[in-house]
Amino acid sequence: MERIGLWLNGGRGSVATTAITGLLALRSGLVEPVGCVTELLDAPLSPWRAFVVGGHDVVTTPLVKRAELLTRDGVLPPGLAAGLSDELAAVDAEILAGYQPGTCTGSQADAARRLVEDIEDFRGRHQLSRVVVVNVASTEPPVTVGSGSLAALDDELEVPGRAVLPPSSLVAYAAFRAGCAFADFTPSTGVALPALDELALRQGVPYAGRDGKTGETLLRAALAPMFVSRALRVRSWTGTNLLGGGDGATLADPGHARSKSISKAKGLASLLGEDVTAPLHIDYVPDLGEQKTAWDHVSFEGFLGARMTLQTTWTGLDSSLAAPLVLDLARLLAAAHAAGRSGVQEALAFFFKDPLGTDEHRLHEQARVLGVWAAGLR
């Protein structure tokens, strides 16, 4: 059996901790793969026991402690993390210090080389056939990065003290330099740069992104096509998000929240048209912990101008919804890499709010394309 590496950038965050605990439980047969889309696909995918986990993070709270907190907040079932404490500690030892712009000396090229060395050492020590890097770090504010060539980017990265790329993009750059497949589960700039696409194609590695589709946007991707197919005119679609936890604390900052709002709005605009009024509010409510509630109010018009509304409430645990998708992406990108695929894998749009390589946002069509693509990996 080939051994596959899953390298998580943000490896001690809520999503990563939930994914790691879930993977360990799946490997031991302690839980069923509920929420894992890959269990529904006809594709040559590595079994859960094939995966070895490592990562980078800028925080030092041990995984065992993070898992205890997630158990308290209802994300993990009682007793599961305690029973896997030794395995969690072993994974925690594989999570190394991540890239922090404020503490980095030298050039970003130096920082990237250090990240690459960490991944290559991990791959060599565990005799891994390939490694998939998934970015699950905190959302960054939107930034503008030059659209030059890979050669120009390489030269700029060598300049000491110059911050050419945001951390999310430097992580993608390092992943590709290490010969790894990559998934961007965040709305940060990340991999969405022409020079990084050039690098992925040159290295022969596949990638996908951006921003995991886990809750409100998943619901919108299913419901919005209903209105279109029934020739009902949506006049406005208003959303309010209440969330706690680390993600909520990050998005309490307007700059970080703007990245998330932009990502969430793109799908609705694509499905219904730019003329639909679609305000979106994100509020941080610490008391909610890991829970997230989204309220949507849809105003639509029917025959003879009749005005009607649809209101929905989605309350979920975002890490519980996100974690199985992270594991799915690791399996799918590892299989795509083994099959010789490279560059952006637009068929993985099913997993993302702002999918790269395609403008298709209809959930049912994304699911169909994913199934065909996965079967084609044979």
C-alpha positions as YAML, in Angstrom:
chain: A
units: angstrom
residues:
- id: 1
  name: MET
  ca: [0.00, 0.00, 0.00]
- id: 2
  name: GLU
  ca: [1.33, 3.42, -0.97]
- id: 3
  name: ARG
  ca: [1.65, 5.88, 1.88]
- id: 4
  name: ILE
  ca: [0.33, 9.40, 1.29]
- id: 5
  name: GLY
  ca: [1.16, 12.54, 3.22]
- id: 6
  name: LEU
  ca: [-1.43, 15.10, 4.26]
- id: 7
  name: TRP
  ca: [0.34, 18.34, 5.18]
- id: 8
  name: LEU
  ca: [-1.94, 20.91, 6.83]
- id: 9
  name: ASN
  ca: [-1.00, 24.57, 6.88]
- id: 10
  name: GLY
  ca: [-2.77, 25.74, 10.02]
- id: 11
  name: GLY
  ca: [-2.39, 22.26, 11.46]
- id: 12
  name: ARG
  ca: [-3.54, 23.14, 14.98]
- id: 13
  name: GLY
  ca: [-6.66, 25.10, 14.04]
- id: 14
  name: SER
  ca: [-10.21, 23.90, 14.58]
- id: 15
  name: VAL
  ca: [-10.72, 22.52, 11.07]
- id: 16
  name: ALA
  ca: [-7.33, 20.79, 11.04]
- id: 17
  name: THR
  ca: [-7.78, 19.31, 14.52]
- id: 18
  name: THR
  ca: [-11.21, 17.97, 13.58]
- id: 19
  name: ALA
  ca: [-9.86, 16.53, 10.32]
- id: 20
  name: ILE
  ca: [-6.90, 14.91, 12.07]
- id: 21
  name: THR
  ca: [-9.02, 13.42, 14.85]
- id: 22
  name: GLY
  ca: [-11.53, 12.20, 12.29]
- id: 23
  name: LEU
  ca: [-8.83, 10.62, 10.13]
- id: 24
  name: LEU
  ca: [-7.33, 8.81, 13.11]
- id: 25
  name: ALA
  ca: [-10.79, 7.56, 14.08]
- id: 26
  name: LEU
  ca: [-11.51, 6.42, 10.52]
- id: 27
  name: ARG
  ca: [-8.20, 4.59, 10.37]
- id: 28
  name: SER
  ca: [-9.07, 2.75, 13.58]
- id: 29
  name: GLY
  ca: [-12.63, 1.98, 12.52]
- id: 30
  name: LEU
  ca: [-14.05, 3.98, 15.43]
- id: 31
  name: VAL
  ca: [-16.42, 6.10, 13.32]
- id: 32
  name: GLU
  ca: [-18.27, 5.91, 10.03]
- id: 33
  name: PRO
  ca: [-17.28, 8.25, 7.16]
- id: 34
  name: VAL
  ca: [-20.42, 10.38, 7.41]
- id: 35
  name: GLY
  ca: [-19.94, 13.59, 5.39]
- id: 36
  name: CYS
  ca: [-17.09, 12.17, 3.29]
- id: 37
  name: VAL
  ca: [-18.10, 12.67, -0.34]
- id: 38
  name: THR
  ca: [-15.36, 10.37, -1.62]
- id: 39
  name: GLU
  ca: [-17.21, 7.41, -0.11]
- id: 40
  name: LEU
  ca: [-19.87, 7.99, -2.80]
- id: 41
  name: LEU
  ca: [-17.49, 8.13, -5.77]
- id: 42
  name: ASP
  ca: [-16.32, 5.39, -8.09]
- id: 43
  name: ALA
  ca: [-12.63, 6.27, -8.14]
- id: 44
  name: PRO
  ca: [-9.21, 4.74, -7.33]
- id: 45
  name: LEU
  ca: [-8.71, 6.41, -3.96]
- id: 46
  name: SER
  ca: [-6.21, 5.61, -1.23]
- id: 47
  name: PRO
  ca: [-7.73, 4.12, 1.95]
- id: 48
  name: TRP
  ca: [-7.78, 6.22, 5.09]
- id: 49
  name: ARG
  ca: [-5.05, 4.09, 6.66]
- id: 50
  name: ALA
  ca: [-2.64, 5.19, 3.89]
- id: 51
  name: PHE
  ca: [-2.46, 8.78, 5.16]
- id: 52
  name: VAL
  ca: [0.24, 10.22, 7.40]
- id: 53
  name: VAL
  ca: [-0.31, 13.75, 8.76]
- id: 54
  name: GLY
  ca: [2.05, 16.65, 9.39]
- id: 55
  name: GLY
  ca: [1.90, 20.40, 8.93]
- id: 56
  name: HIS
  ca: [2.86, 23.95, 9.77]
- id: 57
  name: ASP
  ca: [1.28, 26.38, 12.22]
- id: 58
  name: VAL
  ca: [2.18, 29.61, 13.96]
- id: 59
  name: VAL
  ca: [0.47, 28.61, 17.22]
- id: 60
  name: THR
  ca: [1.79, 26.07, 19.71]
- id: 61
  name: THR
  ca: [-1.32, 24.81, 21.51]
- id: 62
  name: PRO
  ca: [-0.98, 20.99, 21.36]
- id: 63
  name: LEU
  ca: [-3.49, 19.02, 19.31]
- id: 64
  name: VAL
  ca: [-4.58, 17.10, 22.39]
- id: 65
  name: LYS
  ca: [-5.59, 20.36, 24.09]
- id: 66
  name: ARG
  ca: [-7.28, 21.65, 20.94]
- id: 67
  name: ALA
  ca: [-9.23, 18.40, 20.70]
- id: 68
  name: GLU
  ca: [-10.34, 18.76, 24.33]
- id: 69
  name: LEU
  ca: [-11.73, 22.22, 23.57]
- id: 70
  name: LEU
  ca: [-13.52, 20.96, 20.47]
- id: 71
  name: THR
  ca: [-15.05, 18.15, 22.54]
- id: 72
  name: ARG
  ca: [-16.32, 20.74, 25.01]
- id: 73
  name: ASP
  ca: [-17.89, 22.70, 22.14]
- id: 74
  name: GLY
  ca: [-19.64, 19.64, 20.73]
- id: 75
  name: VAL
  ca: [-17.53, 19.27, 17.57]
- id: 76
  name: LEU
  ca: [-15.96, 15.99, 18.69]
- id: 77
  name: PRO
  ca: [-17.96, 13.24, 20.45]
- id: 78
  name: PRO
  ca: [-17.18, 12.64, 24.14]
- id: 79
  name: GLY
  ca: [-14.31, 10.26, 24.72]
- id: 80
  name: LEU
  ca: [-13.04, 10.12, 21.14]
- id: 81
  name: ALA
  ca: [-10.10, 12.49, 21.53]
- id: 82
  name: ALA
  ca: [-9.13, 10.99, 24.88]
- id: 83
  name: GLY
  ca: [-8.97, 7.56, 23.30]
- id: 84
  name: LEU
  ca: [-6.74, 8.88, 20.52]
- id: 85
  name: SER
  ca: [-4.48, 11.03, 22.70]
- id: 86
  name: ASP
  ca: [-1.29, 9.11, 21.88]
- id: 87
  name: GLU
  ca: [-1.96, 9.27, 18.15]
- id: 88
  name: LEU
  ca: [-2.80, 13.00, 18.38]
- id: 89
  name: ALA
  ca: [0.45, 13.63, 20.25]
- id: 90
  name: ALA
  ca: [2.38, 11.78, 17.53]
- id: 91
  name: VAL
  ca: [0.80, 13.96, 14.83]
- id: 92
  name: ASP
  ca: [1.43, 17.08, 16.90]
- id: 93
  name: ALA
  ca: [5.14, 16.27, 16.85]
- id: 94
  name: GLU
  ca: [4.96, 16.49, 13.03]
- id: 95
  name: ILE
  ca: [3.54, 20.04, 13.08]
- id: 96
  name: LEU
  ca: [6.36, 22.55, 12.70]
- id: 97
  name: ALA
  ca: [6.62, 26.32, 13.01]
- id: 98
  name: GLY
  ca: [4.90, 28.04, 10.11]
- id: 99
  name: TYR
  ca: [5.80, 31.19, 8.22]
- id: 100
  name: GLN
  ca: [5.26, 34.45, 10.13]
- id: 101
  name: PRO
  ca: [6.09, 37.62, 8.20]
- id: 102
  name: GLY
  ca: [6.80, 39.65, 11.34]
- id: 103
  name: THR
  ca: [9.43, 37.25, 12.65]
- id: 104
  name: CYS
  ca: [10.99, 36.17, 9.36]
- id: 105
  name: THR
  ca: [14.51, 37.38, 8.64]
- id: 106
  name: GLY
  ca: [16.09, 37.31, 5.21]
- id: 107
  name: SER
  ca: [14.07, 36.91, 2.03]
- id: 108
  name: GLN
  ca: [10.76, 35.19, 1.34]
- id: 109
  name: ALA
  ca: [12.73, 32.80, -0.87]
- id: 110
  name: ASP
  ca: [14.66, 31.75, 2.23]
- id: 111
  name: ALA
  ca: [11.38, 31.22, 4.09]
- id: 112
  name: ALA
  ca: [9.99, 29.17, 1.20]
- id: 113
  name: ARG
  ca: [13.10, 27.00, 1.11]
- id: 114
  name: ARG
  ca: [12.67, 26.26, 4.82]
- id: 115
  name: LEU
  ca: [9.02, 25.25, 4.26]
- id: 116
  name: VAL
  ca: [10.05, 23.03, 1.35]
- id: 117
  name: GLU
  ca: [12.75, 21.35, 3.45]
- id: 118
  name: ASP
  ca: [10.20, 20.60, 6.17]
- id: 119
  name: ILE
  ca: [7.86, 18.90, 3.69]
- id: 120
  name: GLU
  ca: [10.65, 16.99, 1.95]
- id: 121
  name: ASP
  ca: [12.00, 15.74, 5.28]
- id: 122
  name: PHE
  ca: [8.48, 14.59, 6.24]
- id: 123
  name: ARG
  ca: [8.09, 12.79, 2.92]
- id: 124
  name: GLY
  ca: [11.46, 11.08, 3.22]
- id: 125
  name: ARG
  ca: [11.15, 9.98, 6.86]
- id: 126
  name: HIS
  ca: [7.77, 8.36, 6.26]
- id: 127
  name: GLN
  ca: [8.59, 6.99, 2.80]
- id: 128
  name: LEU
  ca: [5.60, 8.71, 1.22]
- id: 129
  name: SER
  ca: [4.73, 8.30, -2.45]
- id: 130
  name: ARG
  ca: [3.33, 11.83, -2.58]
- id: 131
  name: VAL
  ca: [2.15, 14.64, -0.31]
- id: 132
  name: VAL
  ca: [-0.97, 16.81, -0.53]
- id: 133
  name: VAL
  ca: [-0.75, 20.24, 1.13]
- id: 134
  name: VAL
  ca: [-4.04, 21.79, 2.28]
- id: 135
  name: ASN
  ca: [-4.23, 25.37, 3.50]
- id: 136
  name: VAL
  ca: [-6.65, 25.63, 6.43]
- id: 137
  name: ALA
  ca: [-5.04, 28.65, 8.10]
- id: 138
  name: SER
  ca: [-6.93, 31.79, 9.16]
- id: 139
  name: THR
  ca: [-8.45, 34.00, 6.48]
- id: 140
  name: GLU
  ca: [-6.25, 36.88, 5.31]
- id: 141
  name: PRO
  ca: [-7.42, 40.34, 4.18]
- id: 142
  name: PRO
  ca: [-7.62, 40.82, 0.39]
- id: 143
  name: VAL
  ca: [-4.32, 41.87, -1.16]
- id: 144
  name: THR
  ca: [-3.16, 42.82, -4.63]
- id: 145
  name: VAL
  ca: [-0.24, 40.81, -5.97]
- id: 146
  name: GLY
  ca: [1.49, 41.46, -9.28]
- id: 147
  name: SER
  ca: [0.50, 39.22, -12.19]
- id: 148
  name: GLY
  ca: [4.00, 38.72, -13.56]
- id: 149
  name: SER
  ca: [5.72, 35.54, -14.68]
- id: 150
  name: LEU
  ca: [7.18, 32.83, -12.49]
- id: 151
  name: ALA
  ca: [10.71, 33.96, -13.37]
- id: 152
  name: ALA
  ca: [9.92, 37.49, -12.20]
- id: 153
  name: LEU
  ca: [8.36, 36.16, -9.00]
- id: 154
  name: ASP
  ca: [11.41, 34.01, -8.26]
- id: 155
  name: ASP
  ca: [13.67, 37.06, -8.61]
- id: 156
  name: GLU
  ca: [11.46, 39.24, -6.40]
- id: 157
  name: LEU
  ca: [11.29, 36.60, -3.66]
- id: 158
  name: GLU
  ca: [15.08, 36.66, -3.35]
- id: 159
  name: VAL
  ca: [15.11, 40.33, -2.26]
- id: 160
  name: PRO
  ca: [15.79, 40.45, 1.51]
- id: 161
  name: GLY
  ca: [13.09, 42.11, 3.61]
- id: 162
  name: ARG
  ca: [10.60, 42.35, 0.76]
- id: 163
  name: ALA
  ca: [7.11, 40.87, 1.30]
- id: 164
  name: VAL
  ca: [6.17, 39.90, -2.25]
- id: 165
  name: LEU
  ca: [3.57, 37.27, -1.40]
- id: 166
  name: PRO
  ca: [1.04, 37.01, 1.44]
- id: 167
  name: PRO
  ca: [1.60, 33.96, 3.68]
- id: 168
  name: SER
  ca: [-1.12, 31.91, 1.96]
- id: 169
  name: SER
  ca: [0.54, 32.35, -1.43]
- id: 170
  name: LEU
  ca: [4.01, 31.62, -0.09]
- id: 171
  name: VAL
  ca: [2.64, 28.35, 1.32]
- id: 172
  name: ALA
  ca: [1.28, 27.42, -2.13]
- id: 173
  name: TYR
  ca: [4.60, 28.38, -3.73]
- id: 174
  name: ALA
  ca: [6.50, 26.15, -1.30]
- id: 175
  name: ALA
  ca: [4.07, 23.27, -1.83]
- id: 176
  name: PHE
  ca: [4.61, 23.36, -5.58]
- id: 177
  name: ARG
  ca: [8.39, 23.69, -5.18]
- id: 178
  name: ALA
  ca: [8.24, 20.56, -3.04]
- id: 179
  name: GLY
  ca: [6.35, 18.73, -5.79]
- id: 180
  name: CYS
  ca: [3.09, 18.52, -3.84]
- id: 181
  name: ALA
  ca: [-0.54, 18.76, -4.85]
- id: 182
  name: PHE
  ca: [-2.30, 21.67, -3.15]
- id: 183
  name: ALA
  ca: [-5.80, 22.63, -2.00]
- id: 184
  name: ASP
  ca: [-6.70, 26.10, -0.78]
- id: 185
  name: PHE
  ca: [-9.58, 25.76, 1.68]
- id: 186
  name: THR
  ca: [-9.55, 29.50, 2.51]
- id: 187
  name: PRO
  ca: [-10.68, 32.66, 0.69]
- id: 188
  name: SER
  ca: [-7.18, 34.15, 1.03]
- id: 189
  name: THR
  ca: [-5.20, 35.05, -2.10]
- id: 190
  name: GLY
  ca: [-3.37, 31.74, -1.83]
- id: 191
  name: VAL
  ca: [-2.89, 29.85, -5.07]
- id: 192
  name: ALA
  ca: [-4.95, 32.17, -7.29]
- id: 193
  name: LEU
  ca: [-1.99, 33.79, -9.06]
- id: 194
  name: PRO
  ca: [-0.83, 33.24, -12.67]
- id: 195
  name: ALA
  ca: [2.77, 32.67, -11.62]
- id: 196
  name: LEU
  ca: [1.70, 29.90, -9.23]
- id: 197
  name: ASP
  ca: [-0.38, 28.24, -11.94]
- id: 198
  name: GLU
  ca: [2.73, 28.34, -14.13]
- id: 199
  name: LEU
  ca: [4.74, 26.73, -11.35]
- id: 200
  name: ALA
  ca: [2.17, 23.96, -10.78]
- id: 201
  name: LEU
  ca: [2.15, 23.08, -14.48]
- id: 202
  name: ARG
  ca: [5.94, 23.12, -14.62]
- id: 203
  name: GLN
  ca: [6.16, 20.83, -11.56]
- id: 204
  name: GLY
  ca: [3.40, 18.56, -12.85]
- id: 205
  name: VAL
  ca: [1.20, 18.86, -9.76]
- id: 206
  name: PRO
  ca: [-2.56, 19.39, -9.45]
- id: 207
  name: TYR
  ca: [-4.29, 21.98, -7.29]
- id: 208
  name: ALA
  ca: [-7.78, 23.22, -6.41]
- id: 209
  name: GLY
  ca: [-9.48, 26.02, -4.48]
- id: 210
  name: ARG
  ca: [-10.75, 28.33, -3.03]
- id: 211
  name: ASP
  ca: [-12.73, 28.63, 0.20]
- id: 212
  name: GLY
  ca: [-14.44, 25.47, 1.37]
- id: 213
  name: LYS
  ca: [-18.20, 25.38, 0.76]
- id: 214
  name: THR
  ca: [-19.62, 24.11, 4.04]
- id: 215
  name: GLY
  ca: [-22.80, 25.85, 5.15]
- id: 216
  name: GLU
  ca: [-24.76, 28.84, 3.89]
- id: 217
  name: THR
  ca: [-23.12, 28.84, 0.47]
- id: 218
  name: LEU
  ca: [-23.78, 25.12, 0.11]
- id: 219
  name: LEU
  ca: [-27.46, 25.79, 0.72]
- id: 220
  name: ARG
  ca: [-27.47, 28.68, -1.76]
- id: 221
  name: ALA
  ca: [-25.79, 26.55, -4.43]
- id: 222
  name: ALA
  ca: [-28.64, 24.06, -4.11]
- id: 223
  name: LEU
  ca: [-31.55, 26.52, -3.79]
- id: 224
  name: ALA
  ca: [-30.63, 29.29, -6.25]
- id: 225
  name: PRO
  ca: [-30.84, 26.97, -9.31]
- id: 226
  name: MET
  ca: [-34.36, 26.02, -8.18]
- id: 227
  name: PHE
  ca: [-35.56, 29.59, -8.68]
- id: 228
  name: VAL
  ca: [-33.85, 29.80, -12.07]
- id: 229
  name: SER
  ca: [-35.27, 26.48, -13.31]
- id: 230
  name: ARG
  ca: [-38.79, 27.53, -12.23]
- id: 231
  name: ALA
  ca: [-38.47, 30.92, -13.97]
- id: 232
  name: LEU
  ca: [-39.01, 32.74, -10.67]
- id: 233
  name: ARG
  ca: [-37.35, 36.13, -10.40]
- id: 234
  name: VAL
  ca: [-35.23, 36.63, -7.30]
- id: 235
  name: ARG
  ca: [-35.29, 40.29, -6.28]
- id: 236
  name: SER
  ca: [-33.02, 40.14, -3.24]
- id: 237
  name: TRP
  ca: [-31.14, 37.57, -1.19]
- id: 238
  name: THR
  ca: [-30.04, 38.83, 2.21]
- id: 239
  name: GLY
  ca: [-27.76, 36.87, 4.52]
- id: 240
  name: THR
  ca: [-26.65, 37.27, 8.14]
- id: 241
  name: ASN
  ca: [-23.96, 35.07, 9.65]
- id: 242
  name: LEU
  ca: [-23.40, 34.69, 13.39]
- id: 243
  name: LEU
  ca: [-20.31, 32.77, 14.43]
- id: 244
  name: GLY
  ca: [-17.93, 32.30, 17.32]
- id: 245
  name: GLY
  ca: [-14.68, 30.38, 17.66]
- id: 246
  name: GLY
  ca: [-11.36, 31.24, 16.07]
- id: 247
  name: ASP
  ca: [-12.92, 31.82, 12.65]
- id: 248
  name: GLY
  ca: [-15.37, 34.29, 14.14]
- id: 249
  name: ALA
  ca: [-12.60, 36.13, 15.97]
- id: 250
  name: THR
  ca: [-10.62, 36.43, 12.73]
- id: 251
  name: LEU
  ca: [-13.62, 37.65, 10.75]
- id: 252
  name: ALA
  ca: [-14.42, 40.26, 13.40]
- id: 253
  name: ASP
  ca: [-11.71, 42.27, 11.67]
- id: 254
  name: PRO
  ca: [-13.32, 44.09, 8.68]
- id: 255
  name: GLY
  ca: [-10.33, 43.41, 6.44]
- id: 256
  name: HIS
  ca: [-10.43, 39.67, 6.99]
- id: 257
  name: ALA
  ca: [-14.23, 39.63, 6.74]
- id: 258
  name: ARG
  ca: [-14.05, 41.30, 3.34]
- id: 259
  name: SER
  ca: [-12.21, 38.30, 1.88]
- id: 260
  name: LYS
  ca: [-14.95, 35.99, 3.10]
- id: 261
  name: SER
  ca: [-17.76, 38.28, 1.89]
- id: 262
  name: ILE
  ca: [-16.26, 38.55, -1.59]
- id: 263
  name: SER
  ca: [-15.91, 34.78, -1.83]
- id: 264
  name: LYS
  ca: [-19.47, 34.11, -0.62]
- id: 265
  name: ALA
  ca: [-21.00, 36.69, -2.97]
- id: 266
  name: LYS
  ca: [-19.47, 35.35, -6.18]
- id: 267
  name: GLY
  ca: [-21.53, 32.19, -6.31]
- id: 268
  name: LEU
  ca: [-24.85, 33.93, -5.86]
- id: 269
  name: ALA
  ca: [-24.00, 36.55, -8.49]
- id: 270
  name: SER
  ca: [-23.05, 33.82, -10.94]
- id: 271
  name: LEU
  ca: [-26.23, 31.84, -10.29]
- id: 272
  name: LEU
  ca: [-28.76, 34.70, -10.28]
- id: 273
  name: GLY
  ca: [-27.09, 37.63, -12.01]
- id: 274
  name: GLU
  ca: [-25.29, 40.72, -10.82]
- id: 275
  name: ASP
  ca: [-28.51, 42.77, -10.56]
- id: 276
  name: VAL
  ca: [-29.82, 40.83, -7.54]
- id: 277
  name: THR
  ca: [-29.48, 42.78, -4.30]
- id: 278
  name: ALA
  ca: [-27.50, 40.52, -1.97]
- id: 279
  name: PRO
  ca: [-26.21, 42.21, 1.20]
- id: 280
  name: LEU
  ca: [-24.28, 39.96, 3.56]
- id: 281
  name: HIS
  ca: [-23.43, 40.56, 7.22]
- id: 282
  name: ILE
  ca: [-20.94, 38.63, 9.36]
- id: 283
  name: ASP
  ca: [-21.08, 39.10, 13.14]
- id: 284
  name: TYR
  ca: [-18.77, 37.63, 15.77]
- id: 285
  name: VAL
  ca: [-20.64, 36.20, 18.77]
- id: 286
  name: PRO
  ca: [-18.09, 34.63, 21.16]
- id: 287
  name: ASP
  ca: [-20.81, 32.83, 23.12]
- id: 288
  name: LEU
  ca: [-21.55, 30.60, 20.09]
- id: 289
  name: GLY
  ca: [-18.17, 28.88, 20.29]
- id: 290
  name: GLU
  ca: [-17.73, 26.60, 17.27]
- id: 291
  name: GLN
  ca: [-21.37, 26.97, 16.25]
- id: 292
  name: LYS
  ca: [-22.40, 29.00, 13.22]
- id: 293
  name: THR
  ca: [-25.89, 30.26, 12.36]
- id: 294
  name: ALA
  ca: [-26.82, 31.71, 8.99]
- id: 295
  name: TRP
  ca: [-30.15, 33.41, 8.29]
- id: 296
  name: ASP
  ca: [-31.19, 34.00, 4.70]
- id: 297
  name: HIS
  ca: [-34.16, 36.02, 3.46]
- id: 298
  name: VAL
  ca: [-35.04, 35.57, -0.22]
- id: 299
  name: SER
  ca: [-37.52, 37.92, -1.87]
- id: 300
  name: PHE
  ca: [-38.80, 36.63, -5.20]
- id: 301
  name: GLU
  ca: [-41.43, 37.39, -7.80]
- id: 302
  name: GLY
  ca: [-43.84, 34.93, -9.40]
- id: 303
  name: PHE
  ca: [-46.57, 34.97, -12.04]
- id: 304
  name: LEU
  ca: [-48.35, 38.32, -12.50]
- id: 305
  name: GLY
  ca: [-45.81, 40.00, -10.24]
- id: 306
  name: ALA
  ca: [-46.85, 38.15, -7.08]
- id: 307
  name: ARG
  ca: [-44.28, 38.86, -4.35]
- id: 308
  name: MET
  ca: [-43.20, 35.99, -2.11]
- id: 309
  name: THR
  ca: [-40.40, 35.11, 0.30]
- id: 310
  name: LEU
  ca: [-38.31, 32.18, 1.43]
- id: 311
  name: GLN
  ca: [-36.53, 32.26, 4.78]
- id: 312
  name: THR
  ca: [-33.96, 29.71, 5.90]
- id: 313
  name: THR
  ca: [-31.95, 29.12, 9.06]
- id: 314
  name: TRP
  ca: [-28.79, 27.02, 8.94]
- id: 315
  name: THR
  ca: [-27.17, 26.17, 12.25]
- id: 316
  name: GLY
  ca: [-24.11, 23.98, 12.11]
- id: 317
  name: LEU
  ca: [-20.65, 23.26, 13.45]
- id: 318
  name: ASP
  ca: [-18.41, 24.62, 10.74]
- id: 319
  name: SER
  ca: [-15.39, 22.49, 11.61]
- id: 320
  name: SER
  ca: [-17.53, 19.35, 11.50]
- id: 321
  name: LEU
  ca: [-18.74, 20.31, 8.03]
- id: 322
  name: ALA
  ca: [-15.31, 21.33, 6.76]
- id: 323
  name: ALA
  ca: [-13.12, 18.50, 8.09]
- id: 324
  name: PRO
  ca: [-14.45, 15.64, 5.91]
- id: 325
  name: LEU
  ca: [-14.07, 17.84, 2.83]
- id: 326
  name: VAL
  ca: [-10.41, 18.42, 3.71]
- id: 327
  name: LEU
  ca: [-9.94, 14.65, 3.86]
- id: 328
  name: ASP
  ca: [-11.86, 14.22, 0.58]
- id: 329
  name: LEU
  ca: [-9.62, 16.73, -1.15]
- id: 330
  name: ALA
  ca: [-6.51, 14.95, 0.10]
- id: 331
  name: ARG
  ca: [-7.74, 11.66, -1.37]
- id: 332
  name: LEU
  ca: [-8.82, 13.19, -4.67]
- id: 333
  name: LEU
  ca: [-5.73, 15.29, -5.26]
- id: 334
  name: ALA
  ca: [-3.45, 12.37, -4.35]
- id: 335
  name: ALA
  ca: [-5.28, 10.26, -6.94]
- id: 336
  name: ALA
  ca: [-5.11, 13.07, -9.51]
- id: 337
  name: HIS
  ca: [-1.37, 13.43, -8.92]
- id: 338
  name: ALA
  ca: [-0.90, 9.67, -9.33]
- id: 339
  name: ALA
  ca: [-2.89, 9.82, -12.58]
- id: 340
  name: GLY
  ca: [-0.58, 12.50, -13.98]
- id: 341
  name: ARG
  ca: [-2.99, 15.42, -13.72]
- id: 342
  name: SER
  ca: [-1.49, 18.89, -13.28]
- id: 343
  name: GLY
  ca: [-2.65, 22.46, -12.92]
- id: 344
  name: VAL
  ca: [-6.03, 23.58, -11.65]
- id: 345
  name: GLN
  ca: [-8.61, 20.82, -11.27]
- id: 346
  name: GLU
  ca: [-11.83, 22.66, -12.04]
- id: 347
  name: ALA
  ca: [-13.88, 19.49, -11.47]
- id: 348
  name: LEU
  ca: [-13.26, 19.93, -7.73]
- id: 349
  name: ALA
  ca: [-15.43, 23.08, -7.79]
- id: 350
  name: PHE
  ca: [-18.02, 21.08, -5.83]
- id: 351
  name: PHE
  ca: [-15.97, 21.71, -2.68]
- id: 352
  name: PHE
  ca: [-15.51, 25.49, -2.99]
- id: 353
  name: LYS
  ca: [-17.35, 28.79, -2.73]
- id: 354
  name: ASP
  ca: [-15.05, 30.52, -5.25]
- id: 355
  name: PRO
  ca: [-13.88, 27.65, -7.46]
- id: 356
  name: LEU
  ca: [-10.81, 28.12, -9.60]
- id: 357
  name: GLY
  ca: [-10.93, 27.28, -13.29]
- id: 358
  name: THR
  ca: [-14.72, 27.40, -13.72]
- id: 359
  name: ASP
  ca: [-17.75, 29.65, -13.31]
- id: 360
  name: GLU
  ca: [-20.08, 26.73, -12.58]
- id: 361
  name: HIS
  ca: [-21.77, 27.15, -9.18]
- id: 362
  name: ARG
  ca: [-24.86, 24.92, -9.50]
- id: 363
  name: LEU
  ca: [-24.40, 22.21, -6.88]
- id: 364
  name: HIS
  ca: [-26.11, 19.45, -8.86]
- id: 365
  name: GLU
  ca: [-23.97, 20.14, -11.94]
- id: 366
  name: GLN
  ca: [-20.81, 20.37, -9.85]
- id: 367
  name: ALA
  ca: [-21.64, 16.97, -8.34]
- id: 368
  name: ARG
  ca: [-22.15, 15.45, -11.79]
- id: 369
  name: VAL
  ca: [-18.85, 16.83, -13.10]
- id: 370
  name: LEU
  ca: [-17.03, 15.61, -9.99]
- id: 371
  name: GLY
  ca: [-18.36, 12.08, -10.44]
- id: 372
  name: VAL
  ca: [-17.30, 11.92, -14.11]
- id: 373
  name: TRP
  ca: [-13.86, 13.35, -13.30]
- id: 374
  name: ALA
  ca: [-13.29, 10.96, -10.39]
- id: 375
  name: ALA
  ca: [-14.27, 7.92, -12.46]
- id: 376
  name: GLY
  ca: [-11.86, 9.13, -15.16]
- id: 377
  name: LEU
  ca: [-8.93, 8.82, -12.76]
- id: 378
  name: ARG
  ca: [-9.01, 5.08, -13.46]
...
